[in-house]
């Protein structure tokens, strides 16, 4: 599955976030593999962050991360820079954003109609 997330960096902390997020710890990379997170990319526009995550199941991965020591250490490092995560309705939550449109999906639908 592929999901998108949105978070924000606290005011004045962009440089610190970018510097600290240059490389994540190896034990967290191993944790991601174990919980089914295959890819995680983050883009930044000013203080807004947009994440694209490819994983087996987001809810399962998120539950596993909640009790993982590598993730806890990482959150202690990076958490002070992050203001909050926002869901599709703008509430504070790590629920995925709603996908509106995807070119590949449209192409697949068009092929099926032929």
C-alpha positions as CSV (number, residue, x, y, z in Angstrom):
1,X,0.0,0.0,0.0
2,X,1.1,3.6,-0.6
3,X,0.0,6.3,1.8
4,X,0.7,10.1,2.1
5,X,1.1,11.9,5.4
6,X,1.4,15.6,6.2
7,X,3.3,17.1,9.1
8,X,4.7,20.5,10.0
9,X,8.0,21.7,11.5
10,X,7.8,24.0,14.5
11,X,8.5,27.7,13.7
12,X,12.2,28.5,13.4
13,X,13.4,24.9,13.5
14,X,13.6,24.0,9.7
15,X,17.4,23.9,9.6
16,X,17.6,21.7,12.7
17,X,15.0,19.3,11.3
18,X,16.7,19.0,7.9
19,X,20.1,18.5,9.5
20,X,18.8,15.9,12.0
21,X,16.8,14.1,9.3
22,X,19.7,13.8,6.9
23,X,20.1,10.2,7.9
24,X,18.0,8.1,10.2
25,X,19.6,5.5,12.6
26,X,20.3,2.0,11.2
27,X,18.3,0.3,13.9
28,X,15.3,2.3,12.7
29,X,15.9,1.3,9.1
30,X,15.9,-2.4,10.4
31,X,12.7,-1.7,12.3
32,X,11.0,-0.3,9.2
33,X,11.9,-3.4,7.3
34,X,10.6,-5.7,10.1
35,X,7.2,-3.8,10.3
36,X,6.7,-3.8,6.6
37,X,7.7,-0.2,5.7
38,X,9.5,-0.5,2.3
39,X,10.0,3.1,1.4
40,X,9.5,6.5,3.1
41,X,10.2,9.8,1.2
42,X,9.7,13.3,2.7
43,X,9.3,16.5,0.7
44,X,9.4,20.0,2.3
45,X,7.7,23.2,1.3
46,X,8.7,25.8,3.9
47,X,7.5,24.4,7.3
48,X,5.2,21.8,5.7
49,X,6.3,18.2,5.2
50,X,4.7,15.7,2.9
51,X,5.5,12.0,3.3
52,X,5.0,9.2,0.8
53,X,5.2,5.8,2.6
54,X,5.1,2.4,0.9
55,X,4.2,-0.3,3.3
56,X,2.4,-3.6,3.8
57,X,-0.2,-2.1,6.1
58,X,0.0,1.4,7.7
59,X,-2.1,0.7,10.8
60,X,-0.1,-2.5,11.6
61,X,3.2,-0.7,11.1
62,X,2.1,2.3,13.2
63,X,1.0,0.0,16.0
64,X,4.3,-1.8,15.9
65,X,6.3,1.5,16.0
66,X,4.3,2.6,19.0
67,X,6.2,0.0,21.2
68,X,9.5,-0.1,19.3
69,X,12.6,1.1,21.1
70,X,14.4,2.3,18.0
71,X,11.4,4.4,17.0
72,X,11.1,5.8,20.5
73,X,14.8,6.9,20.4
74,X,14.2,8.5,17.0
75,X,11.1,10.3,18.2
76,X,13.1,11.7,21.1
77,X,15.6,13.1,18.6
78,X,13.3,14.3,15.8
79,X,10.1,14.9,17.7
80,X,11.1,18.3,19.2
81,X,11.3,19.7,15.6
82,X,7.8,18.4,14.6
83,X,4.8,20.6,15.4
84,X,2.2,17.9,14.5
85,X,0.8,15.6,11.9
86,X,-2.4,16.5,10.1
87,X,-5.0,14.1,8.8
88,X,-7.1,14.7,5.6
89,X,-9.6,16.9,7.5
90,X,-6.9,19.0,9.1
91,X,-7.1,17.4,12.5
92,X,-4.0,16.4,14.4
93,X,-3.4,12.7,13.6
94,X,-1.1,10.4,11.6
95,X,-4.0,9.1,9.6
96,X,-3.1,9.0,5.9
97,X,-4.3,11.8,3.6
98,X,-7.1,10.9,1.1
99,X,-5.8,10.2,-2.4
100,X,-7.7,12.4,-4.9
101,X,-6.2,11.3,-8.2
102,X,-3.5,9.0,-9.5
103,X,-2.3,8.9,-13.2
104,X,-1.5,5.2,-13.1
105,X,-5.0,4.4,-11.7
106,X,-6.6,6.4,-14.4
107,X,-4.6,4.7,-17.1
108,X,-5.5,1.3,-15.7
109,X,-9.2,2.2,-15.7
110,X,-9.0,3.3,-19.3
111,X,-7.3,0.1,-20.3
112,X,-10.1,-1.9,-18.6
113,X,-12.8,0.0,-20.4
114,X,-11.4,-0.9,-23.8
